[in-house]
Amino acid sequence: MDDNTKKELQSAAFERLIGHLKERKDVQNIDLMNLAGFCRNCLSKWYREEAEKKGITISDPEAREHVYGMPYSEWKEKYQK
C-alpha cells in the first residue's frame, strides 16, 4: 500500500470515529478516559496540533467543534452528565 492510500484510509477511519462519537452522546468523556485513556477533548487537541505542524492555525474551540459537531459549551449543556 502506498503512503497516500494509507493516509486516506487513516483519515477516513478518524472521521468515522468522530462520527461515531457524535452519535454516541451518551458516552461521557470520563468513560472514554477511564476505558481508553483519551476522550473527545484529546482528539480535538491532537487535531489542532497536527494542523499546527502543517502551518494551519485552528483554535481550541474550532477543533472541539469539529470533534463534537457543535460548540463545546452547547454539547456540555445538552449532554454532559
N, CA, C and O atoms as a Maestro MAE file, in Angstrom:
{
 s_m_m2io_version
 :::
 2.0.0
}

f_m_ct {
 s_m_title
 :::
 protein
 m_atom[324] {
  # First column is atom index #
  i_m_mmod_type
  r_m_x_coord
  r_m_y_coord
  r_m_z_coord
  i_m_residue_number
  s_m_chain_name
  s_m_pdb_residue_name
  s_m_pdb_atom_name
  i_m_atomic_number
  :::
  1 25 0.848 -1.172 0.000 1 A "MET " " N  " 7
  2 3 0.000 0.000 0.000 1 A "MET " " CA " 6
  3 2 0.896 1.239 0.000 1 A "MET " " C  " 6
  4 15 1.854 1.313 0.770 1 A "MET " " O  " 8
  5 25 0.592 2.195 -0.848 2 A "ASP " " N  " 7
  6 3 1.399 3.415 -0.896 2 A "ASP " " CA " 6
  7 2 0.995 4.350 0.248 2 A "ASP " " C  " 6
  8 15 -0.086 4.217 0.821 2 A "ASP " " O  " 8
  9 25 1.878 5.295 0.569 3 A "ASP " " N  " 7
  10 3 1.663 6.197 1.700 3 A "ASP " " CA " 6
  11 2 0.410 7.052 1.540 3 A "ASP " " C  " 6
  12 15 -0.291 7.300 2.521 3 A "ASP " " O  " 8
  13 25 0.118 7.505 0.331 4 A "ASN " " N  " 7
  14 3 -1.055 8.341 0.110 4 A "ASN " " CA " 6
  15 2 -2.340 7.569 0.425 4 A "ASN " " C  " 6
  16 15 -3.239 8.091 1.084 4 A "ASN " " O  " 8
  17 25 -2.418 6.332 -0.048 5 A "THR " " N  " 7
  18 3 -3.591 5.498 0.222 5 A "THR " " CA " 6
  19 2 -3.708 5.235 1.714 5 A "THR " " C  " 6
  20 15 -4.806 5.277 2.270 5 A "THR " " O  " 8
  21 25 -2.593 4.966 2.362 6 A "LYS " " N  " 7
  22 3 -2.594 4.727 3.810 6 A "LYS " " CA " 6
  23 2 -3.130 5.943 4.551 6 A "LYS " " C  " 6
  24 15 -3.954 5.800 5.455 6 A "LYS " " O  " 8
  25 25 -2.676 7.139 4.181 7 A "LYS " " N  " 7
  26 3 -3.154 8.366 4.825 7 A "LYS " " CA " 6
  27 2 -4.637 8.600 4.564 7 A "LYS " " C  " 6
  28 15 -5.352 9.056 5.455 7 A "LYS " " O  " 8
  29 25 -5.107 8.297 3.368 8 A "GLU " " N  " 7
  30 3 -6.533 8.440 3.055 8 A "GLU " " CA " 6
  31 2 -7.377 7.503 3.914 8 A "GLU " " C  " 6
  32 15 -8.434 7.889 4.413 8 A "GLU " " O  " 8
  33 25 -6.908 6.280 4.079 9 A "LEU " " N  " 7
  34 3 -7.636 5.318 4.909 9 A "LEU " " CA " 6
  35 2 -7.625 5.745 6.379 9 A "LEU " " C  " 6
  36 15 -8.640 5.638 7.067 9 A "LEU " " O  " 8
  37 25 -6.486 6.223 6.852 10 A "GLN " " N  " 7
  38 3 -6.401 6.681 8.237 10 A "GLN " " CA " 6
  39 2 -7.328 7.885 8.465 10 A "GLN " " C  " 6
  40 15 -7.990 7.979 9.498 10 A "GLN " " O  " 8
  41 25 -7.366 8.783 7.509 11 A "SER " " N  " 7
  42 3 -8.242 9.947 7.605 11 A "SER " " CA " 6
  43 2 -9.712 9.522 7.643 11 A "SER " " C  " 6
  44 15 -10.495 10.032 8.444 11 A "SER " " O  " 8
  45 25 -10.068 8.596 6.778 12 A "ALA " " N  " 7
  46 3 -11.452 8.105 6.742 12 A "ALA " " CA " 6
  47 2 -11.815 7.408 8.048 12 A "ALA " " C  " 6
  48 15 -12.931 7.566 8.544 12 A "ALA " " O  " 8
  49 25 -10.894 6.644 8.605 13 A "ALA " " N  " 7
  50 3 -11.146 5.959 9.878 13 A "ALA " " CA " 6
  51 2 -11.309 6.983 11.004 13 A "ALA " " C  " 6
  52 15 -12.171 6.820 11.868 13 A "ALA " " O  " 8
  53 25 -10.497 8.023 11.001 14 A "PHE " " N  " 7
  54 3 -10.609 9.085 12.005 14 A "PHE " " CA " 6
  55 2 -11.977 9.752 11.907 14 A "PHE " " C  " 6
  56 15 -12.636 9.967 12.924 14 A "PHE " " O  " 8
  57 25 -12.405 10.077 10.696 15 A "GLU " " N  " 7
  58 3 -13.705 10.725 10.519 15 A "GLU " " CA " 6
  59 2 -14.845 9.797 10.942 15 A "GLU " " C  " 6
  60 15 -15.854 10.269 11.466 15 A "GLU " " O  " 8
  61 25 -14.704 8.501 10.727 16 A "ARG " " N  " 7
  62 3 -15.714 7.544 11.206 16 A "ARG " " CA " 6
  63 2 -15.753 7.516 12.724 16 A "ARG " " C  " 6
  64 15 -16.832 7.445 13.313 16 A "ARG " " O  " 8
  65 25 -14.592 7.572 13.367 17 A "LEU " " N  " 7
  66 3 -14.536 7.623 14.819 17 A "LEU " " CA " 6
  67 2 -15.237 8.883 15.324 17 A "LEU " " C  " 6
  68 15 -16.036 8.816 16.257 17 A "LEU " " O  " 8
  69 25 -14.944 10.020 14.719 18 A "ILE " " N  " 7
  70 3 -15.590 11.274 15.110 18 A "ILE " " CA " 6
  71 2 -17.104 11.155 14.933 18 A "ILE " " C  " 6
  72 15 -17.862 11.557 15.817 18 A "ILE " " O  " 8
  73 25 -17.548 10.610 13.809 19 A "GLY " " N  " 7
  74 3 -18.975 10.430 13.565 19 A "GLY " " CA " 6
  75 2 -19.622 9.513 14.595 19 A "GLY " " C  " 6
  76 15 -20.731 9.769 15.063 19 A "GLY " " O  " 8
  77 25 -18.922 8.455 14.936 20 A "HIS " " N  " 7
  78 3 -19.436 7.516 15.935 20 A "HIS " " CA " 6
  79 2 -19.600 8.217 17.284 20 A "HIS " " C  " 6
  80 15 -20.620 8.049 17.953 20 A "HIS " " O  " 8
  81 25 -18.605 8.996 17.679 21 A "LEU " " N  " 7
  82 3 -18.691 9.708 18.951 21 A "LEU " " CA " 6
  83 2 -19.772 10.780 18.932 21 A "LEU " " C  " 6
  84 15 -20.385 11.053 19.964 21 A "LEU " " O  " 8
  85 25 -20.016 11.392 17.777 22 A "LYS " " N  " 7
  86 3 -21.106 12.375 17.672 22 A "LYS " " CA " 6
  87 2 -22.457 11.701 17.879 22 A "LYS " " C  " 6
  88 15 -23.365 12.288 18.469 22 A "LYS " " O  " 8
  89 25 -22.589 10.479 17.399 23 A "GLU " " N  " 7
  90 3 -23.837 9.737 17.576 23 A "GLU " " CA " 6
  91 2 -23.986 9.225 19.002 23 A "GLU " " C  " 6
  92 15 -25.103 9.151 19.512 23 A "GLU " " O  " 8
  93 25 -22.895 8.874 19.648 24 A "ARG " " N  " 7
  94 3 -22.924 8.277 20.997 24 A "ARG " " CA " 6
  95 2 -22.731 9.345 22.068 24 A "ARG " " C  " 6
  96 15 -21.767 9.318 22.834 24 A "ARG " " O  " 8
  97 25 -23.666 10.281 22.100 25 A "LYS " " N  " 7
  98 3 -23.591 11.353 23.086 25 A "LYS " " CA " 6
  99 2 -23.769 10.831 24.506 25 A "LYS " " C  " 6
  100 15 -23.429 11.514 25.473 25 A "LYS " " O  " 8
  101 25 -24.309 9.607 24.629 26 A "ASP " " N  " 7
  102 3 -24.469 9.001 25.953 26 A "ASP " " CA " 6
  103 2 -23.133 8.592 26.567 26 A "ASP " " C  " 6
  104 15 -23.034 8.425 27.783 26 A "ASP " " O  " 8
  105 25 -22.125 8.434 25.748 27 A "VAL " " N  " 7
  106 3 -20.800 8.069 26.252 27 A "VAL " " CA " 6
  107 2 -20.103 9.352 26.691 27 A "VAL " " C  " 6
  108 15 -19.823 10.238 25.884 27 A "VAL " " O  " 8
  109 25 -19.833 9.428 27.979 28 A "GLN " " N  " 7
  110 3 -19.213 10.617 28.555 28 A "GLN " " CA " 6
  111 2 -17.697 10.569 28.366 28 A "GLN " " C  " 6
  112 15 -17.112 9.494 28.229 28 A "GLN " " O  " 8
  113 25 -17.072 11.742 28.361 29 A "ASN " " N  " 7
  114 3 -15.618 11.812 28.221 29 A "ASN " " CA " 6
  115 2 -14.908 11.041 29.327 29 A "ASN " " C  " 6
  116 15 -13.887 10.399 29.078 29 A "ASN " " O  " 8
  117 25 -15.435 11.100 30.536 30 A "ILE " " N  " 7
  118 3 -14.795 10.389 31.641 30 A "ILE " " CA " 6
  119 2 -14.816 8.881 31.388 30 A "ILE " " C  " 6
  120 15 -13.878 8.175 31.756 30 A "ILE " " O  " 8
  121 25 -15.891 8.388 30.757 31 A "ASP " " N  " 7
  122 3 -15.952 6.969 30.400 31 A "ASP " " CA " 6
  123 2 -14.848 6.618 29.413 31 A "ASP " " C  " 6
  124 15 -14.168 5.602 29.558 31 A "ASP " " O  " 8
  125 25 -14.679 7.470 28.411 32 A "LEU " " N  " 7
  126 3 -13.624 7.242 27.421 32 A "LEU " " CA " 6
  127 2 -12.248 7.280 28.075 32 A "LEU " " C  " 6
  128 15 -11.396 6.441 27.782 32 A "LEU " " O  " 8
  129 25 -12.031 8.249 28.957 33 A "MET " " N  " 7
  130 3 -10.731 8.360 29.621 33 A "MET " " CA " 6
  131 2 -10.450 7.127 30.468 33 A "MET " " C  " 6
  132 15 -9.338 6.601 30.452 33 A "MET " " O  " 8
  133 25 -11.439 6.671 31.199 34 A "ASN " " N  " 7
  134 3 -11.248 5.505 32.063 34 A "ASN " " CA " 6
  135 2 -10.978 4.234 31.265 34 A "ASN " " C  " 6
  136 15 -10.170 3.402 31.677 34 A "ASN " " O  " 8
  137 25 -11.642 4.082 30.143 35 A "LEU " " N  " 7
  138 3 -11.512 2.850 29.359 35 A "LEU " " CA " 6
  139 2 -10.390 2.900 28.322 35 A "LEU " " C  " 6
  140 15 -9.687 1.912 28.113 35 A "LEU " " O  " 8
  141 25 -10.230 4.044 27.681 36 A "ALA " " N  " 7
  142 3 -9.310 4.101 26.545 36 A "ALA " " CA " 6
  143 2 -8.110 5.023 26.758 36 A "ALA " " C  " 6
  144 15 -7.143 4.967 25.998 36 A "ALA " " O  " 8
  145 25 -8.168 5.861 27.779 37 A "GLY " " N  " 7
  146 3 -7.050 6.760 28.024 37 A "GLY " " CA " 6
  147 2 -7.054 8.008 27.163 37 A "GLY " " C  " 6
  148 15 -6.059 8.733 27.126 37 A "GLY " " O  " 8
  149 25 -8.156 8.274 26.470 38 A "PHE " " N  " 7
  150 3 -8.311 9.501 25.701 38 A "PHE " " CA " 6
  151 2 -9.802 9.831 25.642 38 A "PHE " " C  " 6
  152 15 -10.650 8.986 25.927 38 A "PHE " " O  " 8
  153 25 -10.105 11.077 25.268 39 A "CYS " " N  " 7
  154 3 -11.502 11.485 25.150 39 A "CYS " " CA " 6
  155 2 -11.661 12.414 23.949 39 A "CYS " " C  " 6
  156 15 -10.725 12.611 23.174 39 A "CYS " " O  " 8
  157 25 -12.834 12.968 23.811 40 A "ARG " " N  " 7
  158 3 -13.107 13.879 22.699 40 A "ARG " " CA " 6
  159 2 -12.179 15.088 22.745 40 A "ARG " " C  " 6
  160 15 -11.716 15.558 21.706 40 A "ARG " " O  " 8
  161 25 -11.908 15.590 23.948 41 A "ASN " " N  " 7
  162 3 -11.012 16.748 24.062 41 A "ASN " " CA " 6
  163 2 -9.599 16.397 23.620 41 A "ASN " " C  " 6
  164 15 -8.916 17.217 23.006 41 A "ASN " " O  " 8
  165 25 -9.160 15.187 23.930 42 A "CYS " " N  " 7
  166 3 -7.846 14.738 23.450 42 A "CYS " " CA " 6
  167 2 -7.826 14.727 21.929 42 A "CYS " " C  " 6
  168 15 -6.879 15.218 21.315 42 A "CYS " " O  " 8
  169 25 -8.861 14.171 21.322 43 A "LEU " " N  " 7
  170 3 -8.929 14.122 19.856 43 A "LEU " " CA " 6
  171 2 -8.880 15.524 19.259 43 A "LEU " " C  " 6
  172 15 -8.194 15.753 18.262 43 A "LEU " " O  " 8
  173 25 -9.603 16.460 19.864 44 A "SER " " N  " 7
  174 3 -9.599 17.821 19.322 44 A "SER " " CA " 6
  175 2 -8.223 18.460 19.480 44 A "SER " " C  " 6
  176 15 -7.784 19.208 18.606 44 A "SER " " O  " 8
  177 25 -7.538 18.172 20.585 45 A "LYS " " N  " 7
  178 3 -6.189 18.708 20.779 45 A "LYS " " CA " 6
  179 2 -5.223 18.108 19.753 45 A "LYS " " C  " 6
  180 15 -4.404 18.826 19.180 45 A "LYS " " O  " 8
  181 25 -5.316 16.808 19.522 46 A "TRP " " N  " 7
  182 3 -4.456 16.157 18.531 46 A "TRP " " CA " 6
  183 2 -4.717 16.727 17.140 46 A "TRP " " C  " 6
  184 15 -3.782 16.945 16.368 46 A "TRP " " O  " 8
  185 25 -5.982 16.967 16.824 47 A "TYR " " N  " 7
  186 3 -6.367 17.546 15.528 47 A "TYR " " CA " 6
  187 2 -5.715 18.929 15.372 47 A "TYR " " C  " 6
  188 15 -5.123 19.227 14.334 47 A "TYR " " O  " 8
  189 25 -5.829 19.764 16.405 48 A "ARG " " N  " 7
  190 3 -5.238 21.102 16.369 48 A "ARG " " CA " 6
  191 2 -3.726 21.027 16.243 48 A "ARG " " C  " 6
  192 15 -3.135 21.773 15.463 48 A "ARG " " O  " 8
  193 25 -3.090 20.134 17.000 49 A "GLU " " N  " 7
  194 3 -1.637 20.002 16.952 49 A "GLU " " CA " 6
  195 2 -1.145 19.549 15.583 49 A "GLU " " C  " 6
  196 15 -0.114 20.024 15.107 49 A "GLU " " O  " 8
  197 25 -1.868 18.644 14.952 50 A "GLU " " N  " 7
  198 3 -1.471 18.188 13.612 50 A "GLU " " CA " 6
  199 2 -1.644 19.310 12.595 50 A "GLU " " C  " 6
  200 15 -0.838 19.434 11.672 50 A "GLU " " O  " 8
  201 25 -2.682 20.128 12.750 51 A "ALA " " N  " 7
  202 3 -2.858 21.288 11.868 51 A "ALA " " CA " 6
  203 2 -1.679 22.246 12.023 51 A "ALA " " C  " 6
  204 15 -1.146 22.752 11.035 51 A "ALA " " O  " 8
  205 25 -1.278 22.490 13.270 52 A "GLU " " N  " 7
  206 3 -0.155 23.400 13.531 52 A "GLU " " CA " 6
  207 2 1.129 22.914 12.875 52 A "GLU " " C  " 6
  208 15 1.930 23.723 12.407 52 A "GLU " " O  " 8
  209 25 1.332 21.597 12.838 53 A "LYS " " N  " 7
  210 3 2.526 21.050 12.183 53 A "LYS " " CA " 6
  211 2 2.559 21.397 10.696 53 A "LYS " " C  " 6
  212 15 3.626 21.442 10.084 53 A "LYS " " O  " 8
  213 25 1.380 21.643 10.124 54 A "LYS " " N  " 7
  214 3 1.293 21.982 8.706 54 A "LYS " " CA " 6
  215 2 1.146 23.495 8.506 54 A "LYS " " C  " 6
  216 15 0.867 23.957 7.400 54 A "LYS " " O  " 8
  217 25 1.334 24.256 9.582 55 A "GLY " " N  " 7
  218 3 1.248 25.712 9.485 55 A "GLY " " CA " 6
  219 2 -0.174 26.234 9.439 55 A "GLY " " C  " 6
  220 15 -0.403 27.369 9.024 55 A "GLY " " O  " 8
  221 25 -1.133 25.421 9.862 56 A "ILE " " N  " 7
  222 3 -2.546 25.811 9.863 56 A "ILE " " CA " 6
  223 2 -2.945 26.116 11.298 56 A "ILE " " C  " 6
  224 15 -2.755 25.297 12.197 56 A "ILE " " O  " 8
  225 25 -3.499 27.302 11.498 57 A "THR " " N  " 7
  226 3 -3.927 27.697 12.835 57 A "THR " " CA " 6
  227 2 -5.402 27.354 13.024 57 A "THR " " C  " 6
  228 15 -6.269 27.830 12.291 57 A "THR " " O  " 8
  229 25 -5.658 26.529 14.009 58 A "ILE " " N  " 7
  230 3 -7.022 26.183 14.398 58 A "ILE " " CA " 6
  231 2 -7.107 26.405 15.902 58 A "ILE " " C  " 6
  232 15 -6.277 25.901 16.659 58 A "ILE " " O  " 8
  233 25 -8.100 27.150 16.325 59 A "SER " " N  " 7
  234 3 -8.246 27.410 17.757 59 A "SER " " CA " 6
  235 2 -8.791 26.164 18.455 59 A "SER " " C  " 6
  236 15 -9.344 25.269 17.816 59 A "SER " " O  " 8
  237 25 -8.624 26.124 19.776 60 A "ASP " " N  " 7
  238 3 -9.197 25.017 20.543 60 A "ASP " " CA " 6
  239 2 -10.705 24.919 20.339 60 A "ASP " " C  " 6
  240 15 -11.209 23.819 20.112 60 A "ASP " " O  " 8
  241 25 -11.452 26.035 20.411 61 A "PRO " " N  " 7
  242 3 -12.896 25.929 20.179 61 A "PRO " " CA " 6
  243 2 -13.247 25.402 18.778 61 A "PRO " " C  " 6
  244 15 -14.208 24.647 18.631 61 A "PRO " " O  " 8
  245 25 -12.486 25.788 17.759 62 A "GLU " " N  " 7
  246 3 -12.736 25.283 16.404 62 A "GLU " " CA " 6
  247 2 -12.467 23.787 16.319 62 A "GLU " " C  " 6
  248 15 -13.238 23.048 15.706 62 A "GLU " " O  " 8
  249 25 -11.380 23.343 16.930 63 A "ALA " " N  " 7
  250 3 -11.044 21.917 16.913 63 A "ALA " " CA " 6
  251 2 -12.096 21.112 17.665 63 A "ALA " " C  " 6
  252 15 -12.509 20.043 17.214 63 A "ALA " " O  " 8
  253 25 -12.525 21.624 18.807 64 A "ARG " " N  " 7
  254 3 -13.565 20.926 19.567 64 A "ARG " " CA " 6
  255 2 -14.868 20.864 18.790 64 A "ARG " " C  " 6
  256 15 -15.557 19.845 18.816 64 A "ARG " " O  " 8
  257 25 -15.213 21.938 18.103 65 A "GLU " " N  " 7
  258 3 -16.448 21.925 17.313 65 A "GLU " " CA " 6
  259 2 -16.378 20.868 16.213 65 A "GLU " " C  " 6
  260 15 -17.387 20.242 15.888 65 A "GLU " " O  " 8
  261 25 -15.196 20.668 15.643 66 A "HIS " " N  " 7
  262 3 -15.045 19.618 14.632 66 A "HIS " " CA " 6
  263 2 -15.320 18.245 15.247 66 A "HIS " " C  " 6
  264 15 -15.980 17.409 14.630 66 A "HIS " " O  " 8
  265 25 -14.820 18.014 16.453 67 A "VAL " " N  " 7
  266 3 -14.979 16.719 17.113 67 A "VAL " " CA " 6
  267 2 -16.387 16.538 17.672 67 A "VAL " " C  " 6
  268 15 -16.983 15.470 17.531 67 A "VAL " " O  " 8
  269 25 -16.910 17.569 18.298 68 A "TYR " " N  " 7
  270 3 -18.222 17.469 18.945 68 A "TYR " " CA " 6
  271 2 -19.395 17.677 17.985 68 A "TYR " " C  " 6
  272 15 -20.511 17.241 18.269 68 A "TYR " " O  " 8
  273 25 -19.151 18.337 16.855 69 A "GLY " " N  " 7
  274 3 -20.231 18.606 15.910 69 A "GLY " " CA " 6
  275 2 -21.065 19.819 16.287 69 A "GLY " " C  " 6
  276 15 -22.099 20.083 15.673 69 A "GLY " " O  " 8
  277 25 -20.620 20.549 17.287 70 A "MET " " N  " 7
  278 3 -21.290 21.756 17.766 70 A "MET " " CA " 6
  279 2 -20.325 22.443 18.723 70 A "MET " " C  " 6
  280 15 -19.326 21.846 19.126 70 A "MET " " O  " 8
  281 25 -20.607 23.677 19.090 71 A "PRO " " N  " 7
  282 3 -19.737 24.306 20.082 71 A "PRO " " CA " 6
  283 2 -19.697 23.480 21.370 71 A "PRO " " C  " 6
  284 15 -20.706 22.922 21.801 71 A "PRO " " O  " 8
  285 25 -18.513 23.417 21.969 72 A "TYR " " N  " 7
  286 3 -18.313 22.598 23.161 72 A "TYR " " CA " 6
  287 2 -19.274 22.992 24.282 72 A "TYR " " C  " 6
  288 15 -19.817 22.126 24.968 72 A "TYR " " O  " 8
  289 25 -19.482 24.286 24.468 73 A "SER " " N  " 7
  290 3 -20.380 24.742 25.542 73 A "SER " " CA " 6
  291 2 -21.798 24.210 25.330 73 A "SER " " C  " 6
  292 15 -22.484 23.850 26.287 73 A "SER " " O  " 8
  293 25 -22.222 24.166 24.088 74 A "GLU " " N  " 7
  294 3 -23.554 23.639 23.762 74 A "GLU " " CA " 6
  295 2 -23.617 22.135 24.051 74 A "GLU " " C  " 6
  296 15 -24.597 21.652 24.617 74 A "GLU " " O  " 8
  297 25 -22.571 21.397 23.663 75 A "TRP " " N  " 7
  298 3 -22.546 19.955 23.918 75 A "TRP " " CA " 6
  299 2 -22.593 19.691 25.416 75 A "TRP " " C  " 6
  300 15 -23.346 18.831 25.873 75 A "TRP " " O  " 8
  301 25 -21.791 20.427 26.183 76 A "LYS " " N  " 7
  302 3 -21.769 20.240 27.639 76 A "LYS " " CA " 6
  303 2 -23.147 20.476 28.242 76 A "LYS " " C  " 6
  304 15 -23.606 19.711 29.089 76 A "LYS " " O  " 8
  305 25 -23.798 21.541 27.794 77 A "GLU " " N  " 7
  306 3 -25.124 21.874 28.323 77 A "GLU " " CA " 6
  307 2 -26.156 20.789 28.006 77 A "GLU " " C  " 6
  308 15 -26.991 20.449 28.844 77 A "GLU " " O  " 8
  309 25 -26.088 20.259 26.802 78 A "LYS " " N  " 7
  310 3 -27.076 19.268 26.359 78 A "LYS " " CA " 6
  311 2 -26.792 17.844 26.829 78 A "LYS " " C  " 6
  312 15 -27.722 17.104 27.148 78 A "LYS " " O  " 8
  313 25 -25.518 17.451 26.875 79 A "TYR " " N  " 7
  314 3 -25.210 16.034 27.015 79 A "TYR " " CA " 6
  315 2 -24.319 15.642 28.194 79 A "TYR " " C  " 6
  316 15 -24.300 14.474 28.582 79 A "TYR " " O  " 8
  317 25 -23.587 16.585 28.768 80 A "GLN " " N  " 7
  318 3 -22.692 16.204 29.858 80 A "GLN " " CA " 6
  319 2 -23.506 15.962 31.125 80 A "GLN " " C  " 6
  320 15 -24.332 16.784 31.521 80 A "GLN " " O  " 8
  321 25 -23.256 14.822 31.747 81 A "LYS " " N  " 7
  322 3 -23.992 14.463 32.971 81 A "LYS " " CA " 6
  323 2 -23.294 14.991 34.192 81 A "LYS " " C  " 6
  324 15 -23.767 14.787 35.310 81 A "LYS " " O  " 8
  :::
 }
 m_bond[323] {
  # First column is bond index #
  i_m_from
  i_m_to
  i_m_order
  :::
  1 1 2 1
  2 2 3 1
  3 3 4 2
  4 3 5 1
  5 5 6 1
  6 6 7 1
  7 7 8 2
  8 7 9 1
  9 9 10 1
  10 10 11 1
  11 11 12 2
  12 11 13 1
  13 13 14 1
  14 14 15 1
  15 15 16 2
  16 15 17 1
  17 17 18 1
  18 18 19 1
  19 19 20 2
  20 19 21 1
  21 21 22 1
  22 22 23 1
  23 23 24 2
  24 23 25 1
  25 25 26 1
  26 26 27 1
  27 27 28 2
  28 27 29 1
  29 29 30 1
  30 30 31 1
  31 31 32 2
  32 31 33 1
  33 33 34 1
  34 34 35 1
  35 35 36 2
  36 35 37 1
  37 37 38 1
  38 38 39 1
  39 39 40 2
  40 39 41 1
  41 41 42 1
  42 42 43 1
  43 43 44 2
  44 43 45 1
  45 45 46 1
  46 46 47 1
  47 47 48 2
  48 47 49 1
  49 49 50 1
  50 50 51 1
  51 51 52 2
  52 51 53 1
  53 53 54 1
  54 54 55 1
  55 55 56 2
  56 55 57 1
  57 57 58 1
  58 58 59 1
  59 59 60 2
  60 59 61 1
  61 61 62 1
  62 62 63 1
  63 63 64 2
  64 63 65 1
  65 65 66 1
  66 66 67 1
  67 67 68 2
  68 67 69 1
  69 69 70 1
  70 70 71 1
  71 71 72 2
  72 71 73 1
  73 73 74 1
  74 74 75 1
  75 75 76 2
  76 75 77 1
  77 77 78 1
  78 78 79 1
  79 79 80 2
  80 79 81 1
  81 81 82 1
  82 82 83 1
  83 83 84 2
  84 83 85 1
  85 85 86 1
  86 86 87 1
  87 87 88 2
  88 87 89 1
  89 89 90 1
  90 90 91 1
  91 91 92 2
  92 91 93 1
  93 93 94 1
  94 94 95 1
  95 95 96 2
  96 95 97 1
  97 97 98 1
  98 98 99 1
  99 99 100 2
  100 99 101 1
  101 101 102 1
  102 102 103 1
  103 103 104 2
  104 103 105 1
  105 105 106 1
  106 106 107 1
  107 107 108 2
  108 107 109 1
  109 109 110 1
  110 110 111 1
  111 111 112 2
  112 111 113 1
  113 113 114 1
  114 114 115 1
  115 115 116 2
  116 115 117 1
  117 117 118 1
  118 118 119 1
  119 119 120 2
  120 119 121 1
  121 121 122 1
  122 122 123 1
  123 123 124 2
  124 123 125 1
  125 125 126 1
  126 126 127 1
  127 127 128 2
  128 127 129 1
  129 129 130 1
  130 130 131 1
  131 131 132 2
  132 131 133 1
  133 133 134 1
  134 134 135 1
  135 135 136 2
  136 135 137 1
  137 137 138 1
  138 138 139 1
  139 139 140 2
  140 139 141 1
  141 141 142 1
  142 142 143 1
  143 143 144 2
  144 143 145 1
  145 145 146 1
  146 146 147 1
  147 147 148 2
  148 147 149 1
  149 149 150 1
  150 150 151 1
  151 151 152 2
  152 151 153 1
  153 153 154 1
  154 154 155 1
  155 155 156 2
  156 155 157 1
  157 157 158 1
  158 158 159 1
  159 159 160 2
  160 159 161 1
  161 161 162 1
  162 162 163 1
  163 163 164 2
  164 163 165 1
  165 165 166 1
  166 166 167 1
  167 167 168 2
  168 167 169 1
  169 169 170 1
  170 170 171 1
  171 171 172 2
  172 171 173 1
  173 173 174 1
  174 174 175 1
  175 175 176 2
  176 175 177 1
  177 177 178 1
  178 178 179 1
  179 179 180 2
  180 179 181 1
  181 181 182 1
  182 182 183 1
  183 183 184 2
  184 183 185 1
  185 185 186 1
  186 186 187 1
  187 187 188 2
  188 187 189 1
  189 189 190 1
  190 190 191 1
  191 191 192 2
  192 191 193 1
  193 193 194 1
  194 194 195 1
  195 195 196 2
  196 195 197 1
  197 197 198 1
  198 198 199 1
  199 199 200 2
  200 199 201 1
  201 201 202 1
  202 202 203 1
  203 203 204 2
  204 203 205 1
  205 205 206 1
  206 206 207 1
  207 207 208 2
  208 207 209 1
  209 209 210 1
  210 210 211 1
  211 211 212 2
  212 211 213 1
  213 213 214 1
  214 214 215 1
  215 215 216 2
  216 215 217 1
  217 217 218 1
  218 218 219 1
  219 219 220 2
  220 219 221 1
  221 221 222 1
  222 222 223 1
  223 223 224 2
  224 223 225 1
  225 225 226 1
  226 226 227 1
  227 227 228 2
  228 227 229 1
  229 229 230 1
  230 230 231 1
  231 231 232 2
  232 231 233 1
  233 233 234 1
  234 234 235 1
  235 235 236 2
  236 235 237 1
  237 237 238 1
  238 238 239 1
  239 239 240 2
  240 239 241 1
  241 241 242 1
  242 242 243 1
  243 243 244 2
  244 243 245 1
  245 245 246 1
  246 246 247 1
  247 247 248 2
  248 247 249 1
  249 249 250 1
  250 250 251 1
  251 251 252 2
  252 251 253 1
  253 253 254 1
  254 254 255 1
  255 255 256 2
  256 255 257 1
  257 257 258 1
  258 258 259 1
  259 259 260 2
  260 259 261 1
  261 261 262 1
  262 262 263 1
  263 263 264 2
  264 263 265 1
  265 265 266 1
  266 266 267 1
  267 267 268 2
  268 267 269 1
  269 269 270 1
  270 270 271 1
  271 271 272 2
  272 271 273 1
  273 273 274 1
  274 274 275 1
  275 275 276 2
  276 275 277 1
  277 277 278 1
  278 278 279 1
  279 279 280 2
  280 279 281 1
  281 281 282 1
  282 282 283 1
  283 283 284 2
  284 283 285 1
  285 285 286 1
  286 286 287 1
  287 287 288 2
  288 287 289 1
  289 289 290 1
  290 290 291 1
  291 291 292 2
  292 291 293 1
  293 293 294 1
  294 294 295 1
  295 295 296 2
  296 295 297 1
  297 297 298 1
  298 298 299 1
  299 299 300 2
  300 299 301 1
  301 301 302 1
  302 302 303 1
  303 303 304 2
  304 303 305 1
  305 305 306 1
  306 306 307 1
  307 307 308 2
  308 307 309 1
  309 309 310 1
  310 310 311 1
  311 311 312 2
  312 311 313 1
  313 313 314 1
  314 314 315 1
  315 315 316 2
  316 315 317 1
  317 317 318 1
  318 318 319 1
  319 319 320 2
  320 319 321 1
  321 321 322 1
  322 322 323 1
  323 323 324 2
  :::
 }
}
